[in-house]
Amino acid sequence: MMNASALRDAPTLVGERVRLVPLGPEHTDAYFAASLDEEVRRLTGTHRHLTYGQAREWCETRAGRTDRLDLAITAPKDGRYLGELSLYDVSPENESAGYRIALSGIEFAGQGLGREATELVLEHAFDRIGLHRVWLYVYAFNMRAIAVYRSCGFTVEGRLRDALLWEGRRHDALLMAVLRTSLKNT
Ligand SMILES: CC(C)(COP(=O)(O)OP(=O)(O)OC[C@H]1O[C@@H](n2cnc3c(N)ncnc32)[C@H](O)[C@@H]1OP(=O)(O)O)[C@@H](O)C(=O)NCCC(=O)NCCS
């Protein structure tokens, strides 16, 4: 059964390369700066431009939510902000949630941060929150993200054709998901 208090009390999850901490007001500047990164915007298909005020409001209102969990990815050594991730659309009835992750700049990619962060979150999602299913959308051109998700146990369940229109070109999105049971069996 799902443990709702595990969502209300956002955890700190510590790995070798990343420390995941509750996203809060202290992350506003870094969160806003990351929202301006053009390559991350392309990879996440983000059309919307955040204002600083919207970023601040977002970071200030993450605590205590029971329908989602938003964590900042930080460096274990010095606490430097490296990105953020979320479990969102949490459905207690179905014991399921959506997942998204974005490092704050492409210079942080390819160092194993995304994989470790995803592994830490999945362990928390399945063992602490009690979720059964975690799903996500990823654009079909985002090979690095797909590689990370596959290695964390996600499999492709479907393709949303022409889901993204980016600078005049259309791109498919993939629906991927991992089940607690399938992860435990591998
Ligand atoms: C997607 C993201 C979270 C992945 O995290 P990361 O720290 O960069 O990834 P890792 O270093 O943990 O792992 C990268 C893996 O992808 C593989 N990879 C990299 N480029 C690849 C490519 N073009 N094709 C296939 N595999 C690729 C690497 O070989 C590595 O796998 P390995 O460890 O088995 O060798 C991160 O790059 C990111 O935030 N990108 C920008 C935003 C984004 O794309 N978010 C996801 C939206 S769905």
The ligand as an ORCA input file, in Angstrom:
! r2SCAN-3c Opt
* xyz 0 1
  C      18.908     12.704    -19.585
  C      19.840     12.891    -18.417
  C      19.068     12.966    -17.116
  C      20.791     11.685    -18.355
  O      21.661     11.858    -17.293
  P      23.259     11.784    -17.530
  O      23.891     12.026    -16.202
  O      23.621     12.724    -18.629
  O      23.440     10.305    -18.031
  P      24.489      9.232    -17.515
  O      25.863      9.843    -17.572
  O      24.027      8.732    -16.193
  O      24.339      8.061    -18.567
  C      24.395      8.355    -19.933
  C      24.257      7.055    -20.688
  O      23.758      7.348    -21.984
  C      24.628      6.788    -22.947
  N      24.584      7.694    -24.074
  C      25.049      8.946    -24.172
  N      24.811      9.442    -25.382
  C      24.178      8.481    -26.072
  C      23.664      8.378    -27.397
  N      23.747      9.402    -28.255
  N      23.070      7.216    -27.772
  C      22.958      6.192    -26.916
  N      23.431      6.213    -25.639
  C      24.026      7.358    -25.233
  C      25.966      6.739    -22.276
  O      26.764      5.782    -22.891
  C      25.584      6.354    -20.856
  O      25.337      4.970    -20.743
  P      26.443      3.980    -20.089
  O      26.685      4.504    -18.726
  O      25.759      2.654    -20.142
  O      27.627      4.100    -20.970
  C      20.692     14.199    -18.584
  O      21.580     14.056    -19.665
  C      19.852     15.447    -18.768
  O      19.285     15.964    -17.823
  N      19.771     15.938    -20.016
  C      19.084     17.173    -20.332
  C      17.577     17.117    -20.067
  C      16.945     15.823    -20.546
  O      17.221     15.340    -21.619
  N      16.060     15.290    -19.689
  C      15.321     14.089    -19.991
  C      14.042     14.460    -20.636
  S      13.015     13.031    -20.874
*
